[in-house]
């Protein structure tokens, strides 16, 4: 546990997912109290069965694409703990499609979850940060914001997320809010599992390993550790940045 984050309060969206669970547990280990948000209460109860009774985890069901629900959820966190130190926008979706067969309803849903929801969460957290004169935002992005993606809606939404975060950093910096993106490469999580069967995933993972400078995959704990650092006062003067957790796979290949 770190003294500079003891009893601090974090909100984590998509907390019941593979990456969200690890982020939540690392923050708890660092002394945070965590409002774990997900679209299904049952998923939260299953993910944090042992932690919910401790008083350090507040499990909240919320559709983060519904602004009224977002407003109620942030108000509940403030009413419970009277503070909000870190907002971790982890929830994301990646519908599979080509440009030729793109379903624009899915396109809109992707932007609703990956971009609009983080904006609404920041909007409703801002009055708390104005009162505190401090706060931090960490958004889970993707290396595809630079490289492009085989799924256009996902790559475009992650590029838009970087623009949003830099706007947040610029506008809210004067009240002590910093905002950053953690951009992982391929992480073996349930979100990536939708891309195909296990043989496909193994092949996909092998290709990512081959293009990374360190010749290894990213594990959820690698992403969670970066998030925990950015959520802490140790990163108070880092803002508007994209932190690549990609084992070097985001770099152009070197000709040898």
JOMO-V604781 format. One record per run of one state. SS is the DSSP state (helix for helix, strand for strand, loop for the rest). FROM is the first residue (numbers start at 1). TO is the last residue. If there is no record, write none. Layout:
<<SS FROM TO> <SS FROM TO>>
This chain:
<<loop 1 2> <helix 3 5> <loop 6 8> <strand 9 13> <loop 14 17> <helix 18 29> <loop 30 32> <strand 33 38> <loop 39 40> <helix 41 47> <loop 48 51> <helix 52 54> <loop 55 56> <strand 57 61> <loop 62 66> <helix 67 81> <loop 82 85> <strand 86 89> <loop 90 103> <helix 104 132> <loop 133 134> <strand 135 140> <loop 141 143> <helix 144 147> <loop 148 151> <helix 152 175> <loop 176 176> <strand 177 184> <loop 185 186> <strand 187 187> <loop 188 189> <helix 190 193> <loop 194 197> <helix 198 211> <loop 212 217> <strand 218 218> <loop 219 219> <helix 220 231> <loop 232 232> <helix 233 235> <loop 236 241> <strand 242 245> <loop 246 256>>
